[in-house]
Amino acid sequence: MKFLQFSLCSIILASLVLIASCEDDIDFAGEHVETPVLFGLLDKSDSLHYVKLTRTFGGSNNALEVAQIEDSNYFQEAEIKIEEWTSTKIRSWVLRDTVLTNKVPGAFYSPNQKVYYFKTEPFNINNQPSTNDPNPMTALKDDVTYRLIATINGGEIVVNAQTKLVSAMSIAQPSAAGSYSFVKMVNNVKEYNSVTLKSNNGNAKVVDTRMQVFFDEYFNGVPVRKSFIWKVGEYNGDQLTSSTSTFPANGETFYTLLKNNCTNDPTITRRKLISIRLLMTGGSSELSKYILVNQPSSSLAQNKPTFTNLTRPDGGPVIGIFTSRMTNKLEKFSTASTRALDLLSTRELCIGPITGLLMFCSDFQSDINNGESWACQ
């Protein structure tokens, strides 16, 4: 599961305050209450669905040192189950655990992180299974409820949650055909153009739009693939005022970001744009609330509300969220027969003032046939 950039890693550091007197040391931390921290997102457009389960920790040890110890962040034993319900239970999955090696270094242990997962068949853009699987039950469904049950340390702690899927979301603009036009001519004067990106929101309550740009840099004739993510915009809560959301992708910003993400290496002999992937992700109402309450506080007192849809039968504390999102993708490729960028925008990439010194060239056959100076030779 990729992400919209919604993180599954969150742990709370516990701290101790010790005050020394002439007679006794007094511990004001109190008795530590072990608290599960659980994050899970279901996405019908994905085939792998992850849940991350960690715990808060306490004690008299240095919290920063404990945070770097991987085992200190996990429970001794846990089983996580996802059930699919209408009026009755339809099917269930017992999640398997695995270790991912992509955790960014920081205050907590890295690069390994333990997660739990299960597999389903993803849906394609037409809301149908993407392969001819004879079993119609393999894909996640819109009209059901998904329940999570996490049983920790043999039942000492149980965490429950439920969610419905984000559905009916799609990319309204651009169409699959055509190319991006980041440059236009107005009265024979070149101007940067804002491309309109538009989503049908469905039941999403937060919509995030990004572009991932792929290009090759050639070192002694050998291509090395690079990419970067451009967050075009996000609407959340009251910002969603209709059934659609529109995001302007500014052309000057596109070229500036591309320049800033090129490698500063004089041995590079040329560069080629490979593709531009549009990612539109919609989140549930629970995810919208969770994002809003976790934004930086503008209050001088730094008072912030909390939100979770996780519960414990014993009434104990729990942190996190189990909910859903939906990701729509549209990728336009730059090849000998297709353009990710139209003619003017390609020319701007290769010889324009922002990226013109970066040795981008075009593989499009008509550019080569027309003898354009910026065509790949």
Residue frames relative to the residue before (quaternion, step in Angstrom):
aa qw qx qy qz dx dy dz
M 1.0000 0.0000 0.0000 0.0000 0.00 0.00 0.00
K 0.2947 -0.7772 0.5283 0.1731 3.50 -0.75 1.09
F 0.2375 -0.8173 0.4785 0.2159 3.15 -0.56 -0.30
L 0.5296 -0.5380 0.6299 0.1823 3.24 -1.73 0.75
Q 0.5027 -0.6838 0.3546 0.3922 2.82 0.89 0.58
F 0.3561 0.6441 -0.5910 0.3304 3.78 0.79 1.20
S 0.3106 -0.8034 0.4741 0.1824 3.80 -0.37 1.27
L 0.2893 -0.7259 0.5976 0.1798 3.54 -1.25 0.63
C 0.6270 0.5304 -0.3437 0.4553 3.62 1.24 0.12
S 0.3132 0.7279 -0.5710 0.2146 3.59 -0.58 1.10
I 0.0847 0.7787 -0.6155 0.0873 3.59 -0.72 1.08
I 0.3337 -0.7505 0.5351 0.1976 3.56 -1.05 0.70
L 0.3493 -0.7274 0.5553 0.2011 3.55 -0.88 0.98
A 0.2333 -0.7441 0.6089 0.1458 3.55 -0.95 0.91
S 0.1338 -0.7993 0.5819 0.0684 3.57 -1.03 0.74
L 0.2730 -0.7452 0.5891 0.1519 3.54 -1.26 0.53
V 0.1495 -0.7591 0.6255 0.1008 3.54 -1.10 0.70
L 0.0668 -0.8014 0.5943 0.0002 3.57 -0.59 1.15
I 0.0906 -0.7876 0.6087 0.0294 3.58 -0.82 0.99
A 0.2557 -0.7883 0.5457 0.1238 3.55 -0.68 1.10
S 0.0904 -0.7592 0.6420 0.0581 3.54 -1.05 0.86
C 0.6894 -0.4712 0.3301 0.4402 3.56 -1.25 0.04
E 0.7595 0.3672 -0.2078 0.4951 3.62 1.12 -0.46
D 0.8375 0.0507 0.0418 0.5425 3.58 0.78 -1.01
D 0.3617 -0.6416 0.6149 0.2818 3.53 -1.40 0.31
I 0.1721 -0.7981 0.5732 0.0700 3.57 -0.79 1.04
D 0.2241 -0.7774 0.5781 0.1060 3.59 -0.76 1.07
F 0.1718 -0.8169 0.5470 0.0626 3.55 -0.50 1.24
A 0.4675 0.6987 -0.4412 0.3139 3.58 1.23 0.03
G 0.3223 -0.7513 0.5130 0.2617 3.55 1.12 -0.61
E 0.6715 -0.4820 0.3677 0.4261 3.55 -1.32 0.04
H 0.4342 -0.7130 0.4900 0.2510 3.58 -0.83 1.01
V 0.1971 -0.7573 0.6145 0.1002 3.58 -0.95 0.96
E 0.3507 -0.7574 0.5104 0.2068 3.57 -0.47 1.20
T 0.0841 -0.8279 0.5535 -0.0336 3.54 -0.65 1.19
P 0.3591 -0.7187 0.5482 0.2325 3.61 -0.77 0.97
V 0.1283 -0.7420 0.6534 0.0773 3.56 -1.18 0.72
L 0.0648 0.8362 -0.5311 0.1205 3.58 -0.28 1.30
F 0.0073 0.7829 -0.6215 0.0281 3.55 -0.98 0.93
G 0.1439 0.7839 -0.5937 0.1108 3.56 -0.89 0.96
L 0.0670 -0.7828 0.6184 0.0179 3.56 -1.06 0.87
L 0.2104 -0.7459 0.6195 0.1247 3.56 -0.90 0.98
D 0.0003 0.7889 -0.6134 0.0382 3.56 -0.97 0.89
K 0.3688 -0.7690 0.4796 0.2062 3.59 -0.43 1.21
S 0.6476 0.5100 -0.3282 0.4612 3.60 1.20 -0.33
D 0.6494 0.4770 -0.3182 0.4995 3.59 1.30 0.01
S 0.3986 -0.7010 0.5353 0.2514 3.55 -1.26 0.39
L 0.7359 0.3032 -0.1963 0.5727 3.59 1.22 -0.43
H 0.1048 -0.7895 0.6045 0.0159 3.55 -0.88 1.01
Y 0.1683 -0.8299 0.5310 0.0313 3.56 -0.66 1.18
V 0.0794 -0.7315 0.6733 0.0730 3.51 -1.29 0.60
K 0.1466 -0.7792 0.6029 0.0890 3.57 -0.91 0.89
L 0.0563 -0.7932 0.6062 -0.0153 3.55 -0.85 1.04
T 0.0977 0.7583 -0.6388 0.0863 3.55 -0.77 1.10
R 0.3194 -0.7370 0.5557 0.2144 3.58 -1.25 -0.24
T 0.4896 -0.5876 0.5364 0.3569 3.51 -1.28 0.32
F 0.1601 -0.7828 0.5922 0.1037 3.54 -1.20 0.40
G 0.0861 -0.7935 0.6016 0.0314 3.54 -1.21 0.52
G 0.3313 0.7321 -0.5543 0.2168 3.52 -1.30 -0.07
S 0.6453 -0.5555 0.3779 0.3635 3.54 -1.31 -0.01
N 0.5122 0.6450 -0.4268 0.3736 3.58 1.25 -0.04
N 0.6284 -0.5208 0.4201 0.3967 3.53 -1.29 0.34
A 0.4310 -0.7417 0.4498 0.2485 3.59 -0.55 1.18
L 0.6408 0.5294 -0.3319 0.4461 3.59 1.02 -0.74
E 0.6481 0.4981 -0.3161 0.4817 3.56 1.09 -0.68
V 0.6507 0.5155 -0.3164 0.4591 3.59 0.98 -0.85
A 0.6214 0.5690 -0.3417 0.4165 3.60 1.03 -0.76
Q 0.6717 0.4924 -0.2920 0.4703 3.58 1.17 -0.53
I 0.6058 0.5261 -0.3567 0.4785 3.61 1.29 -0.09
E 0.4223 -0.7586 0.4313 0.2453 3.56 -0.34 1.25
D 0.6868 0.5068 -0.2974 0.4279 3.60 0.80 -0.99
S 0.6110 0.5794 -0.3559 0.4054 3.60 1.10 -0.56
N 0.6836 0.5043 -0.2746 0.4505 3.56 1.23 -0.43
Y 0.7106 0.4309 -0.2478 0.4979 3.59 1.26 -0.13
F 0.5035 -0.5980 0.5244 0.3375 3.51 -1.32 0.41
Q 0.6254 -0.5594 0.3926 0.3767 3.54 -1.23 0.51
E 0.8003 -0.0465 0.0676 0.5940 3.59 1.00 -0.80
A 0.0838 0.7925 -0.5990 0.0778 3.56 -1.04 0.80
E 0.0864 -0.7462 0.6560 0.0736 3.54 -1.23 0.66
I 0.0950 -0.7937 0.6005 0.0233 3.56 -0.85 1.02
K 0.0621 -0.7989 0.5980 -0.0189 3.53 -0.85 1.08
I 0.1609 -0.7468 0.6373 0.1013 3.56 -1.15 0.76
E 0.0896 -0.7991 0.5940 0.0239 3.58 -0.83 1.02
E 0.2841 -0.7415 0.5887 0.1514 3.56 -1.13 0.77
W 0.0341 -0.8365 0.5434 -0.0614 3.57 -0.63 1.19
T 0.0907 -0.6544 0.7379 0.1380 3.45 -1.45 0.49
S 0.7690 -0.1236 0.1238 0.6148 3.61 -0.29 -1.17
T 0.7564 0.1824 -0.1207 0.6165 3.56 1.30 -0.39
K 0.5930 -0.5599 0.4313 0.3858 3.55 -1.28 0.27
I 0.2894 -0.7745 0.5442 0.1426 3.57 -0.84 1.04
R 0.7687 -0.1872 0.1675 0.5882 3.57 0.80 -1.01
S 0.1597 -0.7875 0.5884 0.0898 3.57 -1.26 0.20
W 0.1997 -0.7465 0.6216 0.1282 3.52 -1.33 0.42
V 0.2247 -0.7018 0.6546 0.1685 3.56 -1.12 0.76
L 0.3597 -0.7810 0.4702 0.1988 3.55 -0.47 1.20
R 0.3386 -0.7071 0.5861 0.2044 3.53 -1.16 0.73
D 0.3526 -0.7180 0.5471 0.2467 3.56 -1.18 0.48
T 0.0023 -0.7675 0.6409 -0.0153 3.52 -1.23 0.63
V 0.3696 -0.7071 0.5573 0.2300 3.55 -1.31 0.25
L 0.1910 -0.7539 0.6212 0.0962 3.55 -0.82 1.07
T 0.2872 -0.7875 0.5290 0.1325 3.58 -1.08 0.71
N 0.5316 0.6676 -0.3694 0.3677 3.57 1.19 0.52
K 0.3945 0.7371 -0.4762 0.2726 3.60 1.20 0.30
V 0.4302 -0.7229 0.4874 0.2342 3.54 -0.79 1.11
P 0.5113 -0.6440 0.4625 0.3315 3.64 -0.90 0.82
G 0.2324 0.7570 -0.5838 0.1791 3.54 -1.10 0.76
A 0.8166 -0.2142 0.1686 0.5087 3.57 -1.09 -0.70
F 0.7451 0.3639 -0.2011 0.5214 3.58 1.14 -0.63
Y 0.7308 -0.4336 0.3189 0.4199 3.53 -1.37 0.36
S 0.0875 0.7651 -0.6345 0.0662 3.57 -1.20 0.59
P 0.6417 -0.0775 -0.7408 -0.1829 1.61 -2.45 0.64
N 0.5473 0.6406 -0.3956 0.3655 3.61 1.24 -0.17
Q 0.0691 0.7647 -0.6406 0.0103 3.54 -1.21 0.60
K 0.3694 -0.7343 0.5353 0.1943 3.53 -0.95 0.95
V 0.0331 0.7826 -0.6199 0.0464 3.56 -0.92 0.96
Y 0.3378 -0.7000 0.5896 0.2195 3.54 -1.34 0.31
Y 0.0289 -0.8335 0.5504 -0.0395 3.60 -0.93 0.82
F 0.0296 -0.7417 0.6624 0.1007 3.50 -1.42 0.20
K 0.3984 -0.7358 0.5136 0.1899 3.54 -1.23 0.55
T 0.0243 0.7517 -0.6589 -0.0153 3.54 -1.24 0.61
E 0.5577 -0.5622 0.4757 0.3829 3.55 -1.33 -0.05
P 0.3536 -0.7466 0.5104 0.2388 3.65 -0.67 0.96
F 0.4237 -0.6620 0.5508 0.2807 3.54 -1.30 0.38
N 0.3814 -0.6976 0.5462 0.2637 3.56 -1.17 0.51
I 0.7783 -0.3811 0.2292 0.4432 3.57 -1.32 -0.02
N 0.6893 0.4591 -0.2795 0.4857 3.60 1.18 -0.50
N 0.5228 -0.6768 0.3887 0.3430 3.55 1.28 0.43
Q 0.5537 0.5542 -0.4080 0.4688 3.55 1.12 0.77
P 0.6189 -0.5198 0.4024 0.4299 3.60 -1.15 0.44
S 0.4696 -0.7288 0.4314 0.2496 3.56 -0.89 0.98
T 0.7359 0.2389 -0.2158 0.5956 3.60 1.26 0.01
N 0.5547 -0.6090 0.4477 0.3480 3.55 -1.25 0.30
D 0.0636 0.8180 -0.5635 0.0964 3.54 0.66 1.11
P 0.4132 -0.7381 0.4684 0.2550 3.64 -0.68 0.98
N 0.6702 0.4717 -0.3001 0.4882 3.58 1.22 -0.33
P 0.2736 -0.8059 0.4990 0.1633 3.65 -0.27 1.17
M 0.5995 0.5929 -0.3556 0.4032 3.59 1.26 -0.18
T 0.5192 0.6859 -0.4130 0.2989 3.61 1.18 -0.18
A 0.6957 0.4576 -0.2861 0.4741 3.60 1.07 -0.55
L 0.5289 -0.5872 0.4989 0.3558 3.56 -1.23 0.50
K 0.3125 -0.7871 0.5189 0.1166 3.56 -1.09 0.81
D 0.5270 -0.6602 0.4503 0.2892 3.55 -1.17 0.69
D 0.7747 0.4244 -0.1821 0.4319 3.56 0.92 -0.94
V 0.6173 0.5189 -0.3526 0.4747 3.59 1.12 0.59
T 0.3937 -0.6659 0.5698 0.2773 3.52 -1.40 0.05
Y 0.2187 -0.7632 0.5954 0.1229 3.56 -0.98 0.86
R 0.1475 -0.7996 0.5811 0.0347 3.53 -0.75 1.15
L 0.2069 -0.7612 0.6054 0.1061 3.55 -1.05 0.84
I 0.0148 -0.7590 0.6509 0.0038 3.55 -1.04 0.87
A 0.0474 -0.7812 0.6224 -0.0017 3.58 -0.64 1.14
T 0.1059 -0.7917 0.6014 0.0183 3.57 -0.60 1.18
I 0.1014 -0.8453 0.5238 -0.0271 3.54 -0.39 1.30
N 0.8574 0.0162 -0.0560 0.5113 3.54 -1.04 0.96
G 0.7332 -0.4669 0.2335 0.4357 3.52 0.79 1.11
G 0.7357 -0.4090 0.2309 0.4880 3.57 1.15 0.49
E 0.3913 0.7130 -0.4936 0.3079 3.61 1.21 0.12
I 0.7723 0.0847 -0.0341 0.6287 3.56 1.13 -0.78
V 0.0466 -0.7707 0.6350 0.0236 3.58 -1.01 0.84
V 0.1182 -0.7837 0.6083 0.0425 3.57 -0.91 0.97
N 0.0933 -0.7979 0.5952 0.0187 3.58 -0.90 0.99
A 0.1261 0.7631 -0.6308 0.0615 3.54 -1.25 0.55
Q 0.0639 -0.7894 0.6058 0.0762 3.57 -1.24 0.25
T 0.0126 -0.7978 0.6024 -0.0220 3.55 -1.20 0.59
K 0.2960 -0.6817 0.6256 0.2372 3.52 -1.37 0.27
L 0.5730 -0.6231 0.4143 0.3344 3.55 -1.21 0.43
V 0.4504 -0.5804 0.5904 0.3343 3.52 -1.34 0.39
S 0.0525 0.8197 -0.5625 0.0944 3.59 -0.74 1.03
A 0.7943 0.3414 -0.2571 0.4317 3.54 -1.43 0.15
M 0.4835 0.6320 -0.4633 0.3901 3.58 1.13 0.53
S 0.0851 0.8023 -0.5842 0.0877 3.59 -0.97 0.82
I 0.5216 -0.5979 0.5021 0.3440 3.54 -1.35 0.23
A 0.2282 -0.7910 0.5572 0.1080 3.59 -0.63 1.14
Q 0.7745 -0.0112 0.0251 0.6320 3.58 1.11 -0.77
P 0.5511 -0.2065 -0.8082 0.0195 1.52 -1.97 1.58
S 0.5794 -0.5365 0.4548 0.4119 3.55 -1.29 0.02
A 0.6574 -0.5103 0.3719 0.4113 3.55 -1.27 0.26
A 0.6726 0.4583 -0.2889 0.5041 3.59 1.14 -0.62
G 0.7164 0.4559 -0.3164 0.4230 3.54 -1.26 0.29
S 0.3515 -0.7244 0.5608 0.1929 3.53 -1.36 0.06
Y 0.5990 -0.5753 0.4192 0.3668 3.56 -1.28 0.31
S 0.1789 -0.7777 0.5979 0.0758 3.54 -1.03 0.88
F 0.0349 -0.8322 0.5525 -0.0313 3.56 -0.04 1.33
V 0.7257 0.2945 -0.2057 0.5868 3.59 1.35 -0.02
K 0.0017 0.7895 -0.6137 -0.0039 3.60 -1.07 0.70
M 0.3793 -0.6916 0.5623 0.2484 3.55 -1.30 0.33
V 0.0271 -0.7727 0.6338 -0.0222 3.58 -0.87 1.04
N 0.8191 -0.1149 0.0151 0.5618 3.59 -0.46 1.27
N 0.6740 -0.5284 0.2599 0.4460 3.52 0.99 1.04
V 0.5884 0.5155 -0.3872 0.4880 3.57 1.21 0.51
K 0.4123 -0.7203 0.5054 0.2361 3.55 -0.85 1.01
E 0.0058 0.7780 -0.6279 0.0205 3.56 -1.03 0.90
Y 0.4808 -0.6125 0.5269 0.3406 3.55 -1.23 0.46
N 0.2493 -0.7921 0.5503 0.0875 3.53 -0.97 0.95
S 0.3214 -0.7120 0.5863 0.2146 3.57 -1.15 0.63
V 0.2843 -0.7610 0.5659 0.1407 3.54 -0.69 1.15
T 0.3523 -0.7415 0.5345 0.2009 3.58 -0.90 0.93
L 0.0751 -0.7585 0.6473 0.0080 3.54 -0.85 1.10
K 0.0017 -0.8336 0.5473 -0.0748 3.58 -0.60 1.12
S 0.1409 -0.7923 0.5908 0.0582 3.56 -0.98 0.90
N 0.3369 -0.6325 0.6471 0.2604 3.50 -1.35 0.48
N 0.3686 -0.8115 0.4135 0.1862 3.56 -0.39 1.26
G 0.2487 -0.7574 0.5633 0.2174 3.61 1.04 -0.58
N 0.7413 -0.3575 0.2703 0.4997 3.59 -0.83 -0.95
A 0.3595 0.7412 -0.4906 0.2841 3.60 1.23 0.35
K 0.2264 -0.7792 0.5744 0.1078 3.56 -1.12 0.79
V 0.7305 0.1640 -0.1892 0.6354 3.56 1.35 0.17
V 0.0740 -0.8028 0.5916 -0.0005 3.60 -0.84 1.00
D 0.0906 -0.7917 0.6040 -0.0103 3.54 -0.79 1.14
T 0.0850 -0.8086 0.5820 0.0127 3.59 -0.83 1.01
R 0.0413 0.7960 -0.5982 0.0830 3.55 -0.84 1.08
M 0.2135 -0.7220 0.6358 0.1701 3.52 -1.35 0.35
Q 0.1498 -0.7569 0.6288 0.0964 3.54 -1.00 0.87
V 0.1622 -0.8135 0.5576 0.0322 3.54 -0.58 1.22
F 0.1381 -0.7932 0.5920 0.0366 3.57 -0.79 1.11
F 0.1244 0.7774 -0.6114 0.0804 3.58 -0.99 0.82
D 0.3703 -0.7133 0.5554 0.2135 3.55 -1.28 0.50
E 0.1597 -0.7348 0.6510 0.1035 3.52 -1.17 0.77
Y 0.2626 -0.7968 0.5320 0.1147 3.58 -0.78 1.05
F 0.0856 -0.7633 0.6403 0.0062 3.52 -0.84 1.14
N 0.8191 -0.1408 0.0447 0.5542 3.59 -0.41 1.24
G 0.7473 -0.4246 0.2033 0.4689 3.55 0.95 0.94
V 0.6338 0.5157 -0.3276 0.4743 3.61 1.27 -0.07
P 0.3173 -0.7766 0.5093 0.1921 3.63 -0.60 1.08
V 0.1109 -0.7503 0.6493 0.0562 3.54 -1.14 0.80
R 0.3548 -0.7685 0.4989 0.1858 3.58 -0.61 1.18
K 0.0165 -0.7723 0.6351 -0.0058 3.56 -1.04 0.92
S 0.0002 0.7904 -0.6124 -0.0180 3.57 -1.22 0.38
F 0.0621 -0.7669 0.6345 0.0737 3.52 -1.31 0.29
I 0.3871 -0.7015 0.5562 0.2207 3.54 -1.29 0.49
W 0.1367 -0.7606 0.6321 0.0566 3.54 -0.92 1.01
K 0.2131 -0.7645 0.5964 0.1200 3.57 -0.56 1.16
V 0.2548 -0.8054 0.5217 0.1195 3.56 -0.28 1.30
G 0.7616 -0.3128 0.2148 0.5253 3.60 0.95 -0.78
E 0.1491 -0.7629 0.6223 0.0922 3.53 -1.37 0.19
Y 0.1078 -0.7525 0.6459 0.0702 3.54 -1.12 0.80
N 0.0028 -0.8110 0.5824 -0.0562 3.55 -0.89 0.95
G 0.8565 0.1375 -0.0969 0.4880 3.54 -1.16 0.71
D 0.8541 -0.0372 0.0656 0.5146 3.57 -0.78 -1.10
Q 0.5512 0.6118 -0.4022 0.4002 3.61 1.21 -0.27
L 0.6238 0.4870 -0.3370 0.5100 3.60 1.23 -0.39
T 0.0179 -0.8539 0.5184 -0.0421 3.56 -0.12 1.29
S 0.7804 0.1842 -0.1307 0.5830 3.61 1.23 -0.05
S 0.6851 -0.4845 0.3553 0.4119 3.53 -1.31 -0.10
T 0.7308 0.3154 -0.2172 0.5650 3.59 1.28 -0.08
S 0.1873 -0.7519 0.6194 0.1260 3.55 -1.30 0.42
T 0.1594 -0.7970 0.5802 0.0525 3.55 -0.94 0.95
F 0.0806 -0.7963 0.5994 -0.0039 3.54 -0.90 1.02
P 0.2473 -0.7646 0.5714 0.1664 3.65 -0.73 0.94
A 0.1761 -0.7697 0.6081 0.0828 3.58 -0.83 1.05
N 0.2725 -0.8213 0.4846 0.1278 3.57 -0.19 1.31
G 0.5011 -0.6964 0.4347 0.2738 3.58 -0.84 1.02
E 0.6517 0.5118 -0.3281 0.4535 3.59 0.90 -0.84
T 0.6259 0.5291 -0.3285 0.4695 3.57 1.07 -0.76
F 0.6142 0.5597 -0.3432 0.4379 3.59 0.99 -0.82
Y 0.7182 0.4416 -0.2673 0.4666 3.60 0.74 -1.01
T 0.6323 0.5343 -0.3348 0.4502 3.59 1.03 -0.73
L 0.6609 0.4936 -0.3078 0.4742 3.59 0.95 -0.86
L 0.6282 0.5313 -0.3380 0.4569 3.57 1.00 -0.79
K 0.6464 0.5095 -0.3164 0.4717 3.58 0.93 -0.85
N 0.6953 0.4972 -0.2826 0.4353 3.58 0.83 -0.97
N 0.7235 0.4273 -0.2454 0.4834 3.60 1.16 -0.48
C 0.4855 0.6294 -0.4543 0.4021 3.58 1.23 0.25
T 0.5145 -0.6472 0.4721 0.3059 3.55 -1.12 0.71
N 0.3440 -0.7235 0.5623 0.2050 3.56 -0.96 0.90
D 0.3579 0.7126 -0.5100 0.3224 3.56 0.14 1.32
P 0.3610 -0.7748 0.4762 0.2063 3.62 -0.50 1.13
T 0.6070 0.5709 -0.3657 0.4146 3.61 1.20 -0.24
I 0.4882 0.6411 -0.4469 0.3885 3.62 1.25 -0.07
T 0.2643 -0.8077 0.5150 0.1116 3.57 -0.78 1.07
R 0.7904 -0.1292 0.0566 0.5961 3.61 1.17 -0.40
R 0.2141 -0.7517 0.6070 0.1439 3.54 -1.34 0.22
K 0.1119 -0.7749 0.6188 0.0642 3.56 -1.23 0.61
L 0.3924 -0.6651 0.5797 0.2599 3.55 -1.07 0.79
I 0.2508 -0.7919 0.5436 0.1203 3.60 -0.80 1.00
S 0.7706 -0.2508 0.1944 0.5528 3.61 0.73 -0.98
I 0.2302 -0.7168 0.6349 0.1734 3.51 -1.39 0.25
R 0.1343 -0.8085 0.5724 0.0264 3.55 -0.58 1.21
L 0.2296 -0.7635 0.5935 0.1101 3.57 -0.75 1.11
L 0.0721 -0.7874 0.6122 -0.0014 3.57 -0.89 1.03
M 0.0149 0.7762 -0.6292 0.0386 3.57 -0.66 1.14
T 0.0425 -0.8226 0.5651 -0.0463 3.54 -0.53 1.23
G 0.1391 -0.7847 0.6014 0.0566 3.55 -0.92 0.99
G 0.1931 -0.7942 0.5694 0.0878 3.55 -0.98 0.87
S 0.6092 -0.5826 0.4167 0.3403 3.54 -1.27 0.52
S 0.6747 -0.4650 0.3675 0.4399 3.57 -1.28 0.09
E 0.6276 0.5288 -0.3385 0.4603 3.61 1.05 -0.72
L 0.6588 0.4954 -0.3111 0.4730 3.57 0.97 -0.83
S 0.6038 0.5502 -0.3486 0.4596 3.58 1.05 -0.74
K 0.6724 0.4904 -0.2956 0.4692 3.59 0.85 -0.94
Y 0.6553 0.5234 -0.3181 0.4421 3.57 0.92 -0.91
I 0.6537 0.5037 -0.3118 0.4708 3.60 0.97 -0.84
L 0.6729 0.5165 -0.3031 0.4344 3.58 0.90 -0.93
V 0.7163 0.4440 -0.2778 0.4610 3.60 0.84 -0.88
N 0.6987 0.4495 -0.2829 0.4794 3.60 1.17 -0.36
Q 0.4144 0.6728 -0.4976 0.3578 3.58 1.21 0.31
P 0.6366 -0.5271 0.3791 0.4161 3.62 -1.15 0.49
S 0.4381 -0.7069 0.4964 0.2490 3.55 -0.98 0.88
S 0.3053 -0.7420 0.5694 0.1788 3.56 -1.09 0.80
S 0.5136 0.6500 -0.4113 0.3803 3.57 1.30 -0.02
L 0.5186 -0.6313 0.4755 0.3263 3.58 -1.04 0.76
A 0.6749 0.4827 -0.2880 0.4781 3.56 1.11 -0.67
Q 0.3283 -0.7729 0.4783 0.2570 3.60 1.32 -0.25
N 0.3215 0.7404 -0.5233 0.2733 3.58 1.10 0.68
K 0.0067 0.8146 -0.5783 0.0450 3.58 -0.78 1.00
P 0.4383 -0.6597 0.5291 0.3045 3.58 -1.08 0.67
T 0.2955 -0.7205 0.5882 0.2179 3.54 -1.31 0.14
F 0.0631 -0.7902 0.6081 0.0427 3.56 -1.21 0.46
T 0.1804 0.7336 -0.6475 0.1006 3.52 -1.12 0.80
N 0.2548 -0.7404 0.5906 0.1952 3.57 -1.19 0.50
L 0.4670 0.6445 -0.4482 0.4069 3.55 1.28 0.46
T 0.0727 -0.7948 0.6018 0.0284 3.58 -1.07 0.74
R 0.2054 -0.7360 0.6275 0.1492 3.54 -1.36 0.36
P 0.5074 -0.6647 0.4484 0.3159 3.62 -0.84 0.89
D 0.6970 0.4619 -0.2801 0.4714 3.60 1.10 -0.63
G 0.5310 -0.6633 0.3918 0.3530 3.58 1.27 0.08
G 0.4468 0.7135 -0.4412 0.3108 3.59 1.24 0.10
P 0.6468 -0.5501 0.3673 0.3796 3.58 -1.27 0.28
V 0.0565 0.7642 -0.6415 0.0354 3.56 -1.22 0.59
I 0.1861 -0.7886 0.5831 0.0579 3.56 -1.04 0.85
G 0.6482 0.5441 -0.3900 0.3629 3.57 -1.10 0.69
I 0.3248 -0.7296 0.5724 0.1856 3.53 -1.30 -0.39
F 0.0917 -0.7384 0.6635 0.0784 3.55 -1.24 0.62
T 0.2426 0.7811 -0.5265 0.2322 3.57 -0.39 1.21
S 0.4735 -0.6897 0.4831 0.2584 3.58 -1.19 -0.37
R 0.0696 -0.7448 0.6604 0.0657 3.48 -1.40 0.30
M 0.1875 -0.7538 0.6103 0.1552 3.58 -1.31 0.08
T 0.1527 -0.8051 0.5714 0.0458 3.56 -0.80 1.06
N 0.1202 -0.7731 0.6211 0.0459 3.56 -0.86 1.04
K 0.1185 -0.8105 0.5734 0.0164 3.57 -0.91 0.98
L 0.0269 0.7563 -0.6535 0.0181 3.53 -1.15 0.75
E 0.0552 -0.8229 0.5653 -0.0127 3.57 -0.58 1.17
K 0.1434 -0.7661 0.6239 0.0575 3.54 -0.95 1.00
F 0.2313 -0.8119 0.5304 0.0778 3.57 -0.76 1.12
S 0.2937 -0.7156 0.6079 0.1794 3.51 -1.24 0.64
T 0.1514 0.7836 -0.5771 0.1732 3.58 -0.36 1.30
A 0.7288 -0.3896 0.3109 0.4695 3.57 -1.29 -0.29
S 0.7867 0.3041 -0.1473 0.5167 3.60 1.16 -0.56
T 0.7512 0.2903 -0.1985 0.5586 3.64 1.22 -0.09
R 0.2556 -0.7572 0.5837 0.1436 3.53 -1.19 0.64
A 0.3094 -0.6873 0.6209 0.2156 3.54 -1.06 0.79
L 0.7494 0.2098 -0.1195 0.6165 3.56 1.17 -0.72
D 0.4877 -0.6514 0.4792 0.3289 3.60 -1.01 0.68
L 0.7701 -0.3983 0.2345 0.4396 3.57 -1.32 0.16
L 0.6912 0.4735 -0.2908 0.4620 3.60 0.78 -1.00
S 0.6766 0.4948 -0.2924 0.4603 3.57 0.97 -0.87
T 0.6218 0.5234 -0.3364 0.4756 3.59 1.09 -0.67
R 0.6419 0.5159 -0.3175 0.4701 3.58 0.96 -0.88
E 0.6390 0.5265 -0.3204 0.4603 3.58 1.00 -0.82
L 0.6250 0.5416 -0.3304 0.4549 3.57 1.02 -0.82
C 0.7524 0.4413 -0.2202 0.4367 3.57 0.84 -1.02
I 0.8372 0.1058 -0.0313 0.5356 3.63 0.92 -0.79
G 0.4239 0.7148 -0.4626 0.3089 3.61 1.23 0.25
P 0.6948 -0.5213 0.3099 0.3865 3.60 -1.24 0.35
I 0.6851 0.4854 -0.3055 0.4491 3.63 1.05 -0.55
T 0.8288 0.1765 -0.0592 0.5277 3.60 0.76 -1.02
G 0.4130 0.7725 -0.4250 0.2282 3.60 1.27 -0.02
L 0.6935 0.4539 -0.2814 0.4836 3.61 1.18 -0.41
L 0.5754 0.6288 -0.3557 0.3834 3.58 1.30 0.05
M 0.4707 -0.7306 0.4026 0.2873 3.60 1.29 0.26
F 0.2647 0.7208 -0.5814 0.2690 3.57 0.93 0.90
C 0.0209 -0.7837 0.6207 0.0144 3.56 -1.11 0.71
S 0.4380 -0.7077 0.5054 0.2278 3.56 -1.27 0.48
D 0.2935 -0.7515 0.5721 0.1474 3.54 -1.03 0.94
F 0.4373 0.7112 -0.4666 0.2918 3.60 1.24 -0.12
Q 0.5311 -0.7065 0.3614 0.2971 3.55 -0.67 1.17
S 0.6664 0.5048 -0.3238 0.4431 3.61 0.93 -0.81
D 0.5960 0.5454 -0.3660 0.4620 3.61 1.14 -0.55
I 0.6494 0.4974 -0.3036 0.4886 3.55 1.06 -0.82
N 0.6704 0.5097 -0.2990 0.4487 3.60 0.90 -0.94
N 0.6973 0.4691 -0.2695 0.4703 3.58 1.06 -0.74
G 0.4588 -0.7227 0.4197 0.3018 3.54 1.30 0.03
E 0.2147 0.7934 -0.5398 0.1819 3.56 1.08 0.65
S 0.5205 -0.6685 0.4351 0.3046 3.57 -0.93 0.92
W 0.7213 0.4306 -0.2341 0.4894 3.56 1.17 -0.54
A 0.4514 0.6519 -0.4723 0.3850 3.59 1.25 0.35
C 0.5497 -0.6077 0.4552 0.3484 3.56 -1.14 0.66
Q 0.2371 -0.7779 0.5696 0.1193 3.56 -0.92 0.90
